[in-house]
């Protein structure tokens, strides 16, 4: 008797990280291969296909990403490493689409082998960082467009902070978020390994500034990894690959500034993005610096575990010379 299921062809294998800190994610990536094959074989989208291909994306460190292809179409199946990390991606993409931001169309969200997934449109375009040189991004005003786009993404206000839990913010207040398990684990690791030696006082200042800012400002839908590698070079640009967080818009801006510092970005690129974001409004430089330092704290544990002490010291030197 002939099977009515399509033949599933694996185009490649998931890419595994060489860092010991990623061992659990490596195990997950391998474990999910048969579950993704079964998902595709049984999904109604592919029941009329003879063959369906599955190719695992080799970029990104926080998710399993499978590109599903048929003769006529392609889809992206994204499964984050945990139920908290990237939970709510489909929800956030839909909020941004309503605001006028170009994002991949979300077809379906659900749960696969105990993990959340998002099935979405495949965008046949390179990312900004592969399509253009850094100088081209500057001269073409792409950073300004990115700033304007990020402002649109932040136009809807919410009350609450942290991960997405059942479609809502994990915490009601910024104080609760800062002492919640995710941030507490990061701070505990930092203190245990003395990673802020010489700039410990900057953390106290940053936390105070963030708490004061929250008294007069609401939070919004943050991307948490907004930059050229996670934006397709379309017209207009297409934003994807979010790690959904509820927080101040400065949370995203602080991460942008942090990576600008860590990876030798030019002052002009950051200035373009901030000008695009704020327009005629004024950027609160103290709040931006506070969230930039908080991003540094968030990155410290992973960078330390994966042997990136040089980057850590470089950013720490910046904060020692540019105190709040």
N, C-alpha and C positions, 0 to 999 in steps of 0.2 A: 504493500500500500504506500503510495507516494505521500510524503509529508507536505503539509501546506505552509510550513515555516520556511523563511528564506535561508539560504546558505550564508553563514556569517564568516567573513574573511578578516582576519587580524592583519592590518597593514604593518604594525610594529609592536613593540612591547613598551610598557611604561618606563620612563627614565627614572633611575634611582639615584638618590643623593649619596655622595661619598662621605657626608658628615654623620658622625655617630648620633648627633642630636636628632637627626631625621629618620632614625631606624623605624620608629612606629609608623611614620608616613610611608616609608618604603614597603613595609609589610602590608599596609592598607592598599597601596597601589597594586601589588601583586594579587592580593586577596580578592580585589574587586573585578579582576578580569573576567572570570566566568560569570559573575553576577550581571555584568554589563552585557556580555554575550547573550545571556538568557533574556534580559530586559529587552534588547533589540529584537531578538528572535520572536518574542511574544507580543511586541507592541503593535497595535492596530495600524500605526503609520506605515509599517513595513510588510504587512501581510500579503500584499499583491506584488512584492518584489521577489525576484529569483535570487539575487545576491545583494548583500548589504556589507559595506566595509566599515571597519572601526580602526581609527588611527589615534593614538594617544599623543596629545600635545606635550612637548618637552620643555616648554617655558612655564614658569610659575612654580611656587614652592608650597602653596597652601591647599591645593585641591587635586583631585583626579579629573582630568579633562579629556573626554573622548569625542573625536570628530566623526560623526556617522555620515556615510555617503551612500547614495544610490545613483542610478544613471542620471537622474534629473535634478536631485537636490542634495543639500548637506544640512546637518543639524549639529549643535554642540550640546553634549551632556556633561554637566559640571556637578561634581560631588565633592563638597568641602571635607576637610579632615575631621571635623567634629560637628555635632549638632548646633554648637554655638558659632563656631567660625564660619562666616559667610551665610548663616541662616538669614532668610529674608531677602536674598538677592533678587528673586523675581518681583517681590513687593517693591523694592527700591527702584528697580528698573522701570516699573510701571508708573511710580510716582514721578520720576524724572521725565518719562515720555509725556505725561500730562502737562508738565511744565514747559515743554517745547524742546527738550534735549533729545538728540538722536541716539537711540540705544538699540541693541538687538531685540527683536520681538520675542517675548516669552510665550512659548506654546503650552508649557505644563510645568507644574512643580509637584513634588511628592516625596515619598520615602522609598529607598532601595537598600535592602540588606541592613536596615537599622540606621541609615544615613539619609539626610535630605539631599534632594537633587533638583536641578533646574534644567529643563530641556528648552533650548532657545535657537533662534535663527543663527545660521552661520554667515558671517560677513566676509565676502571675498575681496579683502583689501589688506595691504600690509599695515603694520602699526606705524605711528609717526616716527618712532626712533629708527625703524628700518627703512622707511621711505625717504626720509630727509636727513641730511647732516645737521649737526647742532647749529651751525652757522645759517643753514637754510631755514631752520625753524625760527631763528631770530629775525632774519631779513624778511621772511614772509609774514611776520606778525602772528605766527601760530600760537605763541605763548599768550598773546592778548586774547585770541579767540578762546583758548583754554580757560583763561580767567573769567571771561564772560559766561562760558558754559558752566563753570563751577558755581558761579553766582546763581544761575538758573536752577541748578541742582539743589541749592540751599534755600530756595524761595519759600518753601513750605515749612512752617515752624511746628515743633512738637514740644511736649513736656516730658523730659526723661533722658536717661543716659545709658550707654553701654550696648551690649549685644541685643539682638532681636529675640524676644521670647514670646511665642504665641502671637506674633505680629505687633508686639508692643515693646517699649523700652524696658530693659532689665531692671533699671533703678529709677526712682523718682527724682533724686537730687544728685548734684555733682559730688557732694560729700560721700554719699553712699557708693557711687561708682568708684571713687578714688580709694576706698577701703574694701571694695569688693574683691573676690578671690583672684580675678585676672590681674588687676593692678597690684594687689598685695603680694602675689607670688613674684611679680617682677621686682618690686621694691625690696622684698626679702632677699632675693638673689643678689641684687645690687649691693645691699648692705653686707651680706655674707662675704662677698668677694671684693669689697671696698672699691667698686668700680667708679665711684664719683670722687675719689681722693683729689682734693684741691678745689673741687667745685660743689661740695656738699651744701653750702649755703644757697646755691642757686636753686636747688630743689625746694627748699623752704619758701623762697621768694615766688617760684613758679606756682606752687600749690596755692599760696595766698592770693596771687593775682587771678588765677583761674576761678577760685571760689568767689571772689569779689565780682568778677565779670558775670558769673552765673546769676547773681542777684538781680541783674537788670536786663539779662538777655536770655532768650529761649534757645533750645537746641534744634537740630534739624536732621536731615537725612545725609549722612556723610559717606563718602566713597572709601576712605581709609587707604587708598593706594593710587591716587590720582596723578598720572604722569604719562609721558609719551608712550611707554611700553604698553599701557592699558587703554590706548585710544587709537582707533583705526583712522587711517589717512583717507577719509571720505570727505565729501563736501555737502553739508557741514560735517565736522568731525563726529565720530561715533564713539561713545564712552561704553566700556565694558569691564568685566572682571573686578567687580566691587567686593570688598569685605565689609558688609553693612554695619554701620555703627550709628547710634544716636548720640550727637554731641554738638557743641558749638561749631559753626562754620570755620572758626579758627583752628579747630582740630585738623581739618583737611589742609588748611593753609600752612599750619605748623609742620606737617609732614612734608609738604612740598618744599618748604624752606630748609628743613633738615637734610633732605636728599641733595638739595642744591649745595649745601655746605659740604656734605660727606663725599660727593662725587664731582667736585670742582666745577659746579655750574657757575655761569657768569652772573654778575649782579644785574646785567641788562635783562637776562631771561626772567629772573625773579621779579624785577621791576615791571616788565611787560605784563606778566601774569597778574600781579597785584593791581596794576592800573586797570586791566581788563575787568578784574573782579569788583573793585570798589568804584570805578567811574568817578562820579563827583563826590562820593562819600570819602570819609577819612579812615585809613587803617589805624587801628590801635596797636602801635608797635610793641607796647609792653605785653599785651595779651598774645600777640603773635609770637614774641620771643618766649613767653611762658609755655605755650603749646609746642613750640619747637624743642624746648628743653625736655618736655614731657615725652615727645616722640623719641628723643635720644634715650631716655630711661626705658621706654618700651622696647627699643632695639637692643639695649645693652646685653640682656641675658643670651639672646640667640647669637649675637656677634661674638660674645665671649666664648660660648660653647663651641662655635664653629671656627675658632682660631682667627678672628678678624680684629686682633688687638690693635693693629696699625690704624684701622679706620676709627676705632674707639678713641684712641689717643688723639687723632687728628681733630675729631669733633670736640673732645674735651678741651683741647687747647683753644679752639674757637670760643667756647663759653668762658674760659678763664680770662680771655682778652675782651670779651663783650658781655660783661655782667649786667644783670637787670637792675 
